[in-house]
């Protein structure tokens, strides 16, 4: 009886164990069946959400065994290492031959912390059975440490590169030059190299950059870009910056060297010096100089000096600047610039060939010229106050005909001035200045009218004139003299009787 009870008890225990085993197998089967219905992406996602790193797994020497993904991402040691890597990262590339270097934040690049942790989580848990068993054994026996790198997401990088384009891209720029004030002649030209235009292809570069960074390749690469070469390089600019026109005038004697007049010449010469006229551009000396008036006497430094008005010399702001405009005119026509606007004085000037002067005034006559060439022209002024000379040089492309340009002037007609008009019994002149008794003041000087024609000559290398063309014709009108006399008209004084 006792033996039978023991057998029954053993039988019951076996049945219970078998039942538990069956239940376990069912649970495992259910789990296997459930897993079998998941895609690889779903299994990976579930692992990242609920899984834990297997024993022996570390990142950059930091043990994360048994941690969840969330816990590992919040690991302060790992976060600190990742931040240090991002701060130290710099990526260098070239665009159009120019080198650029940007940091991780500027390029939208981060550390690979999340990607590395994902790889660590899958280690020993995802894959075929043999691989998983082998990885688990490796982790348990010798550990498995994962290294952080840098990670570039194409969308983030493209956004950053698009924002950086204004800093990276360059517009093509032709070679230019500056005119140095402390030099003369061709030595005062400082040539500035041309700039190649660069327009990076942000989309293509984002793909290239991400591929390189994510593969750990940080070699300097050339960014995909549209490169536009400038139209004019320094060599071309030099070849087209030749002295093509020059003229010198003197301000020695006859009141031309009046200190205030020379001051005005100096100021206007400085304004004109360094002028650049681009192809097709029209330039105005009045626009460049601005108004000459009582206000600019204070701000610019213009002086009161004799100038022609109403048939006589009067003190005016900027008197004498016409010497600069007339000298510039003569240099410009020798350089074959196009004269858009120019007017002669009321009467010929002593400092310039007759028929070849150019008067200017605020709000009045102007000297305008345009550049007919396909290259810029540059104007240089040289003021020699010791020799009392002003020289204007025009630089530009060599004249295509190969001749030197000269001009000759010819007096072709005269117009006799009317007889001088006298105003007797005038104790003062029209401006109220007193006239001494028995004295007179020549208010307007009598001047005969003159007509001058100017011819343009083409001179070859041997000095021979090969062609002469009519260029311009100017008429200086006759001026009737006006004199004020503080005394009686002699014709009204009775003659003394003859004894």
C-alpha positions in Angstrom: 0.0 0.0 0.0 2.7 2.4 0.9 4.6 1.5 -2.2 1.6 2.2 -4.3 1.2 5.7 -2.8 4.8 6.5 -3.5 4.3 5.5 -7.2 1.2 7.6 -7.4 3.0 10.6 -5.9 5.9 10.2 -8.4 3.4 9.9 -11.2 1.7 13.1 -10.2 5.0 15.0 -10.0 5.9 13.9 -13.4 2.6 14.9 -14.8 3.0 18.4 -13.2 6.5 18.8 -14.6 5.3 17.7 -18.0 2.5 20.2 -17.8 4.8 23.0 -16.9 7.1 22.0 -19.8 4.2 22.0 -22.2 3.1 25.4 -21.0 6.6 26.8 -21.5 6.8 25.3 -24.9 3.5 26.8 -25.8 4.7 30.2 -24.5 7.9 29.9 -26.5 6.0 28.8 -29.5 3.6 31.7 -29.2 6.6 34.1 -28.9 8.3 32.4 -31.9 5.1 32.6 -33.9 4.6 36.3 -32.9 8.2 37.1 -33.9 7.9 35.2 -37.2 5.1 37.5 -38.2 7.3 40.7 -37.7 9.5 42.2 -40.4 13.2 42.8 -39.8 12.5 46.5 -39.3 9.8 45.8 -36.8 12.0 43.4 -34.8 14.8 46.0 -34.8 12.4 48.7 -33.7 11.0 46.6 -30.9 14.6 45.8 -29.8 15.5 49.4 -29.6 12.3 50.2 -27.7 12.4 47.4 -25.1 15.7 45.6 -25.5 18.8 45.8 -23.3 22.4 45.6 -24.3 24.0 42.2 -23.7 26.7 41.6 -21.1 30.2 42.8 -22.2 29.1 45.6 -24.6 30.6 49.0 -24.1 31.0 52.2 -26.1 34.2 54.2 -26.0 35.1 52.1 -22.9 31.9 53.0 -21.1 30.1 49.7 -20.0 26.4 49.8 -21.0 25.6 46.1 -20.3 22.0 45.6 -19.3 21.0 49.2 -20.1 18.1 50.2 -22.3 18.6 52.5 -25.3 17.1 55.3 -23.4 19.4 54.8 -20.5 22.5 54.7 -22.7 21.5 57.8 -24.6 21.2 59.6 -21.2 24.6 58.4 -20.1 26.5 61.5 -19.1 29.9 60.0 -19.8 28.9 59.1 -23.4 27.2 62.4 -23.9 30.4 64.2 -22.8 32.5 62.2 -25.2 30.1 62.9 -28.0 30.1 66.6 -27.3 33.9 66.8 -27.3 34.0 65.0 -30.6 31.5 67.4 -32.2 33.4 70.4 -30.8 36.7 69.2 -32.1 35.4 68.2 -35.6 36.4 70.3 -38.6 35.8 69.5 -42.3 37.8 71.1 -45.0 36.9 71.2 -48.7 37.7 73.4 -51.7 35.3 75.3 -54.0 36.7 76.8 -57.1 40.2 76.5 -55.8 39.3 78.3 -52.5 39.6 76.3 -49.3 36.9 76.4 -46.7 36.8 74.8 -43.2 33.6 74.5 -41.1 32.7 72.8 -37.8 30.1 70.1 -37.1 27.4 72.5 -36.1 27.9 74.7 -39.2 27.5 71.6 -41.4 24.7 69.9 -39.5 27.0 67.0 -38.6 26.7 65.3 -35.2 28.5 62.4 -33.4 27.3 58.9 -34.3 26.2 58.2 -30.7 22.7 57.1 -31.7 23.9 55.1 -34.7 26.7 53.5 -32.6 24.3 52.6 -29.8 21.9 51.0 -32.3 24.7 48.8 -33.6 25.7 47.9 -30.1 22.1 47.0 -29.2 21.8 44.7 -32.3 25.1 43.0 -31.4 24.3 39.5 -30.2 20.6 40.0 -30.6 19.8 40.4 -34.3 20.9 38.2 -37.2 21.2 34.6 -38.0 21.5 32.1 -35.1 25.2 31.3 -35.6 26.2 35.0 -35.8 24.2 35.9 -32.7 25.7 33.0 -30.7 29.2 33.9 -31.9 28.7 37.6 -30.9 27.4 36.7 -27.5 30.3 34.4 -26.8 32.7 37.2 -27.9 31.0 39.7 -25.6 31.1 37.4 -22.6 34.7 36.2 -23.2 36.5 39.4 -24.2 33.9 42.1 -24.3 32.9 44.2 -27.3 33.7 47.9 -27.4 32.1 50.2 -30.0 33.8 53.4 -31.2 32.0 56.7 -31.8 32.5 58.5 -35.1 30.8 61.4 -36.9 27.4 61.2 -38.6 26.0 63.3 -41.4 22.3 63.3 -42.3 21.7 64.4 -45.9 18.7 66.5 -45.1 20.4 68.4 -42.2 23.6 68.8 -44.2 21.8 70.1 -47.3 19.9 72.7 -45.1 23.2 73.9 -43.6 25.0 74.0 -47.0 22.2 76.0 -48.5 22.5 78.6 -45.7 26.3 78.7 -46.2 26.2 79.3 -49.9 26.4 83.1 -49.7 29.7 82.6 -47.7 31.1 79.9 -50.1 29.9 81.2 -53.4 31.7 84.0 -55.2 30.6 86.1 -58.2 33.1 86.3 -61.0 35.1 89.6 -61.0 37.3 91.0 -63.7 40.8 92.1 -62.8 40.8 95.7 -61.6 43.4 98.3 -60.7 43.9 101.0 -58.1 45.7 104.3 -58.8 48.2 105.0 -56.1 48.5 108.6 -55.1 52.2 108.5 -54.2 53.3 107.2 -57.6 53.3 108.5 -61.2 53.0 107.0 -64.6 52.3 103.3 -65.0 54.0 102.7 -61.7 51.0 104.1 -59.9 48.7 101.3 -61.1 48.2 98.5 -58.6 46.7 95.5 -60.4 44.2 93.4 -58.5 43.7 89.8 -59.6 40.5 88.6 -61.1 38.1 86.4 -59.1 36.7 83.1 -60.5 33.0 82.7 -59.9 31.9 79.7 -57.9 28.3 78.4 -57.4 28.3 75.2 -55.4 25.7 72.5 -56.1 24.5 72.1 -52.5 22.4 69.0 -53.3 25.3 67.1 -55.0 27.8 68.2 -52.4 25.5 67.2 -49.5 25.4 63.6 -50.9 29.2 63.6 -51.4 29.9 65.1 -47.9 27.6 62.6 -46.1 29.1 59.6 -47.9 32.6 60.7 -46.9 31.8 61.6 -43.3 29.8 58.5 -42.7 32.6 56.3 -44.0 35.2 58.1 -41.9 36.9 59.7 -45.0 37.8 63.3 -44.1 40.1 63.9 -47.0 39.8 67.4 -48.6 37.5 67.2 -51.6 36.4 69.7 -54.3 32.8 70.6 -53.9 30.7 70.1 -57.0 30.1 73.6 -58.4 29.6 75.7 -61.5 32.8 77.7 -62.1 32.7 80.9 -64.1 35.9 82.3 -65.3 36.3 86.2 -65.3 36.3 88.0 -68.6 39.4 90.1 -67.9 42.6 88.8 -66.2 45.5 91.0 -65.1 47.5 90.3 -68.2 44.6 91.4 -70.4 44.1 94.5 -68.2 47.7 95.5 -68.4 47.8 95.1 -72.2 44.7 97.5 -72.3 46.0 100.0 -69.9 48.4 102.0 -72.1 49.0 105.8 -72.2 46.7 106.8 -75.1 46.3 110.5 -74.5 48.2 113.3 -72.6 48.2 117.0 -72.4 50.0 119.6 -70.2 49.0 123.2 -69.5 50.8 126.0 -67.6 49.5 128.3 -65.0 52.7 130.4 -64.9 52.2 134.2 -64.9 49.5 136.6 -66.0 47.5 136.0 -62.7 47.2 132.3 -63.5 49.4 131.5 -60.5 47.2 133.3 -58.1 47.3 131.3 -54.8 43.5 130.9 -54.5 43.3 129.9 -58.2 46.0 127.3 -57.7 44.1 126.0 -54.6 41.0 125.4 -56.8 43.2 123.7 -59.5 44.7 121.5 -56.8 41.2 120.4 -55.5 39.7 119.8 -58.9 42.9 117.9 -60.0 42.5 115.6 -57.0 38.9 115.0 -57.8 39.7 114.0 -61.4 42.7 112.0 -60.5 41.9 108.2 -60.4 38.7 108.5 -62.4 37.7 105.2 -64.0 35.2 105.3 -66.9 33.7 102.0 -67.7 32.9 100.9 -71.3 29.9 102.8 -72.6 29.8 105.0 -69.4 29.3 108.8 -69.5 31.2 110.8 -66.9 30.6 114.4 -65.9 33.2 116.6 -64.3 30.5 118.8 -62.6 28.9 115.7 -61.2 32.2 114.4 -59.9 33.2 117.8 -58.3 29.8 118.8 -56.9 28.7 122.4 -56.5 31.1 125.2 -55.9 29.4 127.6 -53.6 29.6 129.4 -50.3 28.7 126.2 -48.4 31.4 124.1 -50.1 34.0 126.8 -49.5 33.7 125.5 -45.9 33.3 121.8 -46.5 35.5 121.2 -49.5 37.9 124.1 -49.3 37.1 125.9 -52.6 38.6 129.4 -52.8 37.3 132.6 -54.3 39.4 133.4 -57.4 38.9 135.2 -60.7 36.5 133.6 -63.2 34.8 134.8 -66.4 31.3 136.2 -66.1 29.3 138.9 -67.9 32.2 139.7 -70.2 34.8 140.3 -67.4 36.7 138.6 -64.7 34.9 138.3 -61.4 35.7 136.7 -58.1 33.8 133.4 -57.8 34.0 130.2 -55.9 36.2 127.7 -57.7 37.7 130.2 -60.1 40.4 128.5 -62.2 38.9 125.0 -62.3 38.4 125.5 -66.1 42.1 125.0 -66.5 41.6 121.4 -65.2 38.6 120.8 -67.5 40.3 122.3 -70.5 43.5 120.2 -69.9 41.3 117.1 -69.4 39.4 117.9 -72.6 42.7 118.1 -74.6 44.0 114.8 -73.2 40.7 113.1 -73.8 40.3 114.0 -77.4 43.8 112.7 -78.0 42.7 109.5 -76.4 39.7 109.5 -78.7 37.2 109.5 -75.9 33.7 110.6 -77.0 32.9 114.1 -76.0 29.3 114.3 -75.0 29.1 117.9 -73.8 31.6 120.7 -74.0 31.4 124.5 -74.4 34.1 127.1 -75.1 34.7 130.2 -72.9 33.3 133.6 -73.7 36.8 134.5 -75.0 40.0 132.5 -75.6 42.1 131.4 -72.6 45.8 132.1 -72.5 46.6 128.7 -71.0 45.1 126.5 -73.7 45.1 126.5 -77.5 42.3 128.7 -78.9 39.3 126.7 -79.9 40.3 123.9 -77.6 39.1 125.1 -74.2 36.3 123.7 -72.0 34.5 125.9 -69.6 32.5 124.6 -66.6 30.5 126.1 -63.8 28.1 125.0 -61.1 24.6 124.6 -62.7 26.0 125.7 -66.1 28.4 124.4 -68.7 29.8 121.0 -68.2 32.4 118.7 -69.6 31.0 115.2 -70.2 32.7 112.3 -72.0 32.0 108.7 -72.6 34.2 105.6 -73.0 33.8 104.2 -76.6 36.1 101.2 -75.9 35.3 97.8 -74.6 37.8 98.2 -71.8 37.9 100.8 -68.9 39.8 104.0 -69.2 41.7 105.6 -66.3 42.5 109.3 -65.8 45.6 110.5 -64.0 46.4 114.1 -63.1 49.9 115.3 -62.2 50.1 118.7 -60.6 53.6 120.3 -60.5 53.2 123.4 -58.4 56.9 124.2 -58.7 56.9 124.2 -62.5 53.3 125.5 -62.4 52.1 122.8 -64.8 49.1 120.5 -64.9 49.3 117.3 -66.8 46.4 115.0 -67.6 47.1 111.4 -68.8 44.4 109.0 -70.1 45.1 105.3 -70.0 43.2 102.7 -71.9 43.3 100.2 -74.8 45.8 101.0 -77.6 44.2 103.0 -80.4 43.4 100.4 -83.1 44.6 102.6 -86.1 48.1 102.8 -84.6 48.5 106.5 -85.2 49.4 109.3 -82.8 46.6 111.9 -82.5 47.5 115.6 -82.8 45.5 118.8 -83.3 46.1 122.1 -85.0 44.0 125.2 -84.7 43.4 127.9 -87.3 41.9 131.4 -87.0 39.3 131.6 -89.8 37.4 134.8 -89.1 37.4 137.9 -86.9 34.7 140.3 -85.8 35.6 143.8 -84.9 34.3 144.9 -81.5 32.1 148.0 -81.4 33.6 151.2 -80.1 34.0 151.4 -76.4 31.0 152.8 -74.5 32.0 155.5 -72.0 29.9 156.5 -69.0 31.0 160.0 -67.8 30.3 161.7 -64.6 30.3 158.4 -62.7 31.6 158.7 -59.2 31.2 154.9 -58.7 31.2 151.7 -60.8 28.1 149.6 -61.2 29.0 147.7 -58.0 29.2 150.9 -56.0 33.0 151.1 -55.7 34.2 154.8 -55.8 36.1 156.2 -58.8 38.6 158.9 -58.0 37.9 162.3 -59.5 39.3 162.5 -63.0 39.9 158.7 -63.0 38.3 155.9 -65.0 37.5 152.2 -64.7 37.5 149.8 -67.6 34.5 147.7 -66.6 34.4 145.5 -69.7 37.5 145.2 -71.9 36.9 145.6 -75.6 37.5 142.3 -77.4 37.3 141.4 -81.1 35.4 138.3 -82.0 37.3 135.3 -83.3 36.4 132.1 -85.0 38.7 129.1 -84.8 38.7 125.8 -86.5 40.4 122.7 -85.2 41.7 119.8 -87.3 42.5 116.3 -86.1 45.6 114.8 -87.5 46.8 111.2 -87.6 50.6 111.0 -87.4 52.5 107.9 -88.2 55.7 106.6 -86.4 57.9 108.7 -88.7 56.1 111.9 -87.7 54.3 112.3 -91.0 50.6 113.4 -91.1 48.8 110.7 -93.0 45.3 112.2 -92.6 43.7 115.4 -91.4 40.0 115.8 -90.5 37.9 118.7 -89.5 37.2 118.4 -85.8 35.5 121.5 -84.3 34.7 125.1 -84.9 34.2 127.7 -82.1 33.3 131.4 -82.2 34.3 133.8 -79.4 31.9 136.7 -79.7 33.0 140.3 -79.8 32.7 142.3 -76.6 32.0 146.0 -76.6 34.2 147.8 -74.1 32.6 149.6 -71.2 34.4 152.3 -69.2 33.2 154.4 -66.4 34.7 157.9 -66.0 34.5 160.2 -63.0 34.6 163.3 -65.1 32.9 165.2 -67.9 32.6 164.0 -71.5 35.5 165.9 -73.3 33.2 166.4 -76.2 30.8 168.5 -74.0 33.5 170.8 -72.7 33.5 174.1 -74.6 36.7 174.8 -76.4 38.7 177.7 -75.1 38.6 180.8 -77.3 41.6 181.4 -79.5 43.1 184.8 -79.0 
